[in-house]
Amino acid sequence: MNGKERIALTMQHQAPDRVPVMCQLSFGHYCLNTGLAPHELWYTSEAMAEAMVMLQRRYNFDGILVNSPGRPVDILKNAISIDRDPTGGTVHWKNGSSTFMPWDDMPHFIPADESKAQRANFATIDPDHLEAVDDYIGYVWNTYHIQVLPGKINRGPLDELPDYFLDTLKLVKTKAGTNVSIHAEVFSPFTHFMELFGYQDALIGLVTDPYKAHALLDRLTEASIAFALAEVSCGIDALLISSAFAGAPFLSRKLYTEFVVPYEKRVTEAVKGAGGIVYTHTCGRIGDRLDLMEATGTQGIDTLDPPPLGNGDLAVAKRDFGERLFFKGNMNSVAILDYKTKQEVIAEATNRIQIGKPGAGYILSTACSVAPRVEPWKLELLTPLAEEIGRYT
């Protein structure tokens, strides 16, 4: 049985030959372990796709999460110079901005004019006129991962996405072949909302003007759906909704019910209506809202951060929701970074397999992204362990 078949059965709550293995890798982990420079990975679809497939094969993962949109072709032609040093490098752009690109972290963008507003103003923005939100570097950088969006037919996040946004996904599908489960990612409406205003101002806006917050989320949901349907049209095996800022203590159950559930439900309904499978990534403390996450219509839960990172209890989640939701994650991402011996890694993974395996519906994974400096030998242990103790047949 190959990885594509293995994960497909798992997501349908059917028993494959063994527990599948699929971890999300951080950008820094790709930089440190592929031989590709940070600026190549970040600014070219080809390099990012090559890195994703390279490490999937090295770790023998059953699937790949393509969580990086494609990049504009030849965007590096807009660079004046690229300085390199042992810490990474800096891309200097023709418009006066620059991007510091460390080997072990996400890039840091420095705009040419740092006095210019980087995010929208909640008090003055008009929900019916979001044409100019692409001018806010804080929103564009954190959501789309590049500082400009050339090639868009019109302006604004609700317009048609340029073709290059799917390039990395298409390249991964081609390079990985037909035996690997390919998943894509879309940001939730609430994530768009948080990035548009900045986390503090966005949260304050929920309380001070909930009517406007709802109007904005209604419009931003259209962007999430458009991107999701574009990815589904590429023939992906599953779509991950990244809803990173919707756990406690960011949001109470009440606020989650009001500002997350109805909008994510629209995204999941659109994906399922197009024949796709959809699951949700939320970091931190989500043990008190698994029922609310299920109410969004999602078919699976990703991360389940264990204590002290969160309060995800895999055994409880399987007991209460395992017949309806599949689960991915629950391995302590920070502890894995700290482990020094094979025995520690194997013990961590063994515990999750023993809990997650019964009744199927579990994918072995770190709770969140694999940290940049997690040594590759630790990840190389996971699939052989699943082969040994995670078999159903």
C-alpha positions in Angstrom: 0.0 0.0 0.0 1.4 3.4 -0.9 1.2 6.7 1.1 -1.6 8.1 -0.9 -3.8 5.1 -0.3 -2.8 4.8 3.3 -3.7 8.4 4.2 -6.9 8.2 2.2 -8.2 5.2 4.1 -7.2 6.8 7.4 -9.1 10.0 6.6 -12.1 7.8 5.9 -11.8 6.0 9.2 -10.8 2.8 7.5 -7.8 0.7 8.5 -4.8 0.9 6.1 -1.9 -1.5 6.4 -0.3 0.7 9.1 -0.5 4.0 10.8 0.6 6.7 8.2 3.4 9.2 9.0 3.4 12.8 7.8 5.0 15.8 9.6 4.8 19.4 8.6 8.3 20.9 8.3 9.2 24.4 9.1 10.8 26.7 6.5 14.0 26.7 8.5 14.1 22.9 8.5 14.1 23.0 4.7 16.8 25.6 4.7 19.1 23.6 7.0 18.6 20.2 5.4 18.3 20.5 1.6 21.4 22.4 0.6 19.2 25.1 -1.0 19.7 28.7 0.1 16.9 30.5 1.9 16.4 33.0 -0.9 16.1 30.2 -3.4 13.5 28.4 -1.3 11.5 31.4 -0.4 11.4 33.1 -3.8 11.2 30.3 -6.3 8.4 27.7 -6.7 10.9 25.2 -8.2 13.3 25.2 -5.2 10.5 25.0 -2.7 8.9 22.1 -4.5 12.3 20.3 -4.8 12.9 20.7 -1.1 9.5 19.4 -0.1 9.8 16.2 -2.2 13.5 15.8 -1.2 12.7 15.6 2.5 9.5 13.6 2.0 11.7 10.9 0.4 14.4 11.2 3.0 11.9 10.7 5.8 9.7 8.3 3.9 6.6 10.3 4.8 3.3 9.2 3.4 2.3 12.7 2.4 3.5 16.3 1.8 1.8 19.5 3.0 2.3 22.2 0.4 1.9 25.2 2.7 3.8 27.7 0.5 2.0 29.4 -2.4 3.8 29.6 -5.7 6.0 32.6 -6.4 6.0 35.1 -9.2 8.3 34.0 -12.0 11.7 35.7 -11.9 10.8 37.8 -8.8 14.5 37.8 -7.9 15.2 40.0 -10.9 13.8 42.8 -8.8 16.7 42.4 -6.4 19.8 44.7 -6.6 22.0 42.3 -4.6 21.9 39.3 -2.4 24.4 39.4 0.5 25.3 36.0 2.0 27.0 35.2 5.3 27.0 32.2 7.7 23.7 33.4 9.3 21.9 33.4 6.0 21.7 36.4 3.7 19.9 39.6 2.8 18.1 40.4 -0.4 18.2 44.1 -1.3 15.3 45.1 -3.6 15.1 47.8 -6.2 12.4 49.7 -4.3 14.6 50.1 -1.3 13.2 47.3 0.9 15.1 44.3 2.0 14.6 40.8 3.3 16.9 39.2 5.9 16.8 35.4 5.3 18.3 33.4 8.2 19.0 29.7 7.8 17.0 28.7 10.8 14.0 31.0 10.8 11.4 32.6 8.7 12.5 35.6 6.5 12.3 39.1 8.0 11.0 41.8 5.6 12.1 45.4 6.1 10.0 47.8 4.1 11.6 50.8 2.4 9.4 53.2 4.4 9.0 51.8 7.9 6.8 54.8 8.8 4.1 53.7 6.5 1.2 51.8 8.0 1.9 48.1 7.8 -1.6 46.9 8.6 -5.1 48.2 8.2 -6.9 50.4 10.7 -10.0 48.6 12.1 -11.6 51.9 13.0 -11.5 53.4 9.5 -11.6 50.4 7.1 -14.8 49.9 5.1 -15.8 46.2 4.8 -17.4 46.9 1.4 -14.2 48.4 0.0 -11.2 46.2 0.6 -9.6 47.0 -2.7 -6.4 48.4 -1.1 -5.6 45.8 1.5 -2.8 44.5 -0.7 -1.0 47.8 0.2 -0.6 46.7 3.8 2.7 44.8 3.9 2.0 43.3 7.3 -1.0 41.6 5.8 0.4 40.6 2.5 3.7 39.4 3.9 2.3 37.2 6.7 -0.6 35.8 4.6 0.8 35.5 1.1 4.5 35.3 2.2 5.7 37.8 -0.5 5.9 41.5 -0.2 4.2 42.2 -3.6 1.5 40.5 -5.5 2.2 41.1 -9.2 0.0 39.6 -11.8 -3.3 40.0 -10.2 -6.1 40.9 -12.6 -7.6 43.4 -10.2 -6.6 44.6 -6.7 -7.8 43.3 -3.4 -7.8 39.9 -1.7 -11.2 38.9 -3.2 -10.1 39.1 -6.8 -8.8 36.3 -8.9 -5.5 34.9 -7.8 -2.7 34.9 -10.3 -1.7 31.6 -11.9 1.7 31.4 -10.1 0.0 30.9 -6.8 -0.5 27.2 -7.7 2.9 26.7 -9.2 4.5 25.1 -6.1 1.6 22.8 -5.6 1.6 21.7 -9.3 5.4 21.1 -9.2 5.2 19.0 -6.0 2.5 16.9 -7.5 4.6 16.3 -10.6 7.8 15.6 -8.7 6.3 13.4 -6.0 4.4 11.1 -8.3 1.2 9.4 -7.7 2.1 7.4 -4.6 2.3 10.3 -2.2 -0.7 12.0 -0.5 -0.5 15.7 -1.5 -2.2 18.2 0.8 -2.6 22.0 0.3 -3.2 24.8 2.8 -5.5 27.8 2.9 -5.7 30.4 5.7 -9.0 30.6 7.6 -11.1 33.8 7.4 -10.1 34.4 11.0 -6.4 34.2 10.2 -6.9 36.7 7.4 -8.7 39.0 9.9 -5.9 38.7 12.4 -3.2 39.4 9.9 -5.0 42.3 8.3 -5.1 44.3 11.6 -2.4 42.7 13.7 -3.3 40.4 16.6 -4.0 42.9 19.3 -6.1 45.3 17.3 -8.0 42.5 15.7 -9.0 41.0 19.0 -10.0 44.4 20.4 -12.1 44.9 17.3 -14.1 41.8 18.0 -15.3 43.3 21.2 -15.6 47.0 20.3 -17.4 46.6 17.0 -18.6 43.0 16.5 -20.9 44.2 13.6 -18.0 45.4 11.6 -15.9 42.3 12.5 -18.7 40.1 11.1 -18.9 42.2 7.9 -15.1 41.9 7.4 -15.1 38.2 8.1 -17.9 37.7 5.7 -15.8 39.4 2.9 -12.6 37.6 3.9 -14.3 34.3 3.8 -14.7 34.7 0.1 -10.9 35.0 -0.3 -10.4 31.7 1.7 -13.0 29.9 -0.4 -11.6 31.2 -3.7 -8.0 30.0 -2.8 -9.3 26.7 -1.4 -11.3 25.8 -4.5 -8.4 26.7 -6.7 -6.2 24.2 -4.8 -8.9 21.5 -4.8 -9.2 21.9 -8.6 -5.5 20.8 -8.8 -6.5 17.4 -7.6 -5.1 17.5 -4.1 -5.8 14.7 -1.6 -6.9 17.0 1.2 -7.0 20.6 2.1 -5.8 22.0 5.5 -7.4 25.1 6.9 -4.8 26.9 8.9 -6.6 28.5 11.8 -3.6 29.1 14.1 -5.0 31.9 16.2 -8.3 30.5 17.2 -7.3 28.5 20.3 -7.3 29.5 23.9 -6.2 31.9 25.3 -6.7 33.9 22.1 -10.4 33.2 22.0 -13.0 32.1 24.5 -15.5 29.4 23.4 -18.1 32.2 23.1 -16.0 34.2 20.7 -14.9 31.1 18.8 -18.6 30.2 18.3 -19.4 33.7 17.1 -16.4 34.6 14.9 -14.9 31.3 13.8 -17.5 28.6 13.4 -19.8 30.2 10.8 -17.1 31.4 8.5 -14.9 28.3 8.6 -18.1 26.3 8.0 -18.6 28.1 4.8 -15.1 27.2 3.7 -15.5 23.5 4.6 -18.8 23.3 2.9 -17.3 24.8 -0.3 -14.4 22.3 -0.2 -16.6 19.3 0.5 -19.1 20.5 -2.2 -16.2 20.4 -4.7 -15.4 16.8 -3.7 -12.5 17.6 -1.4 -11.5 16.4 2.1 -10.8 19.2 4.6 -9.2 19.3 8.1 -8.2 22.0 10.5 -4.9 23.2 12.0 -5.2 25.1 15.3 -2.3 25.5 17.7 -2.3 25.7 21.5 -5.1 24.9 23.8 -8.0 23.4 21.9 -9.1 20.7 24.3 -12.2 22.8 25.3 -13.4 23.4 21.7 -13.1 20.2 19.8 -16.9 20.1 19.6 -16.9 23.6 18.2 -14.2 22.7 15.6 -16.4 19.7 14.6 -19.3 22.2 14.2 -17.4 23.9 11.4 -17.8 20.8 9.3 -14.2 19.9 9.4 -13.3 16.2 8.9 -10.1 16.1 10.9 -8.0 17.9 13.5 -4.3 18.7 13.1 -1.8 19.5 15.9 -3.5 18.5 19.2 -0.6 20.2 21.1 0.1 18.2 24.2 0.9 19.8 27.6 2.6 22.2 28.2 2.3 23.5 24.7 -1.5 23.0 24.7 -4.0 20.6 26.4 -4.6 18.1 23.6 -5.3 14.6 24.9 -5.3 12.2 22.1 -7.0 9.4 24.0 -9.9 11.7 25.0 -10.2 13.1 21.5 -10.3 9.6 20.0 -12.9 8.5 22.6 -15.2 11.5 22.1 -14.8 12.3 18.4 -12.8 9.4 16.8 -15.8 8.0 15.0 -16.4 11.3 13.2 -13.0 13.1 13.0 -9.5 11.9 12.1 -6.5 13.2 14.0 -3.0 14.2 13.0 -0.2 15.2 15.4 0.1 15.2 19.2 3.8 14.5 19.4 5.5 17.2 21.5 7.3 19.3 18.9 9.5 21.1 21.5 10.5 18.0 23.4 11.6 16.3 20.1 13.9 19.2 19.5 15.5 18.6 23.0 15.7 14.8 22.8 19.2 13.4 22.7 18.7 9.7 22.2 16.8 7.4 19.8 15.1 5.8 22.8 13.5 9.2 23.7 12.1 9.8 20.2 10.9 6.2 19.9 9.1 6.4 23.3 7.3 9.6 22.3 6.2 8.2 19.0 5.3 4.8 20.4 2.9 6.3 22.9 1.1 8.2 20.2 0.8 5.1 17.9 -0.5 3.0 20.7 -3.2 5.6 21.5 -4.0 6.7 18.0 -4.0 3.3 16.2 -7.1 1.6 17.6 -10.1 2.2 15.3 -7.8 3.9 12.7 -8.2 7.6 11.9 -4.8 8.7 13.2 -1.8 10.1 11.3 1.5 10.1 13.3 3.0 13.6 13.3 4.5 16.2 15.4 1.8 18.5 16.9 3.0 21.5 14.9 5.8 22.2 12.5 9.1 20.3 13.0 11.5 23.0 14.3 14.4 24.1 12.1 17.1 22.4 14.2 15.5 19.1 14.8 18.1 16.6 13.6 17.0 14.5 10.6 17.8 11.2 12.3 14.9 11.8 14.7 12.4 12.0 11.8 14.0 9.0 10.1 12.9 6.9 13.0 9.2 7.5 12.6 8.2 5.5 9.6 10.2 2.4 10.5 8.6 2.5 13.9 5.1 2.7 12.3 6.0 -0.3 10.1 7.0 -2.2 13.2 4.3 -1.4 15.7 1.6 0.5 13.8 0.4 -2.3 11.5 -3.3 -3.2 11.2 -2.7 -6.2 9.0 
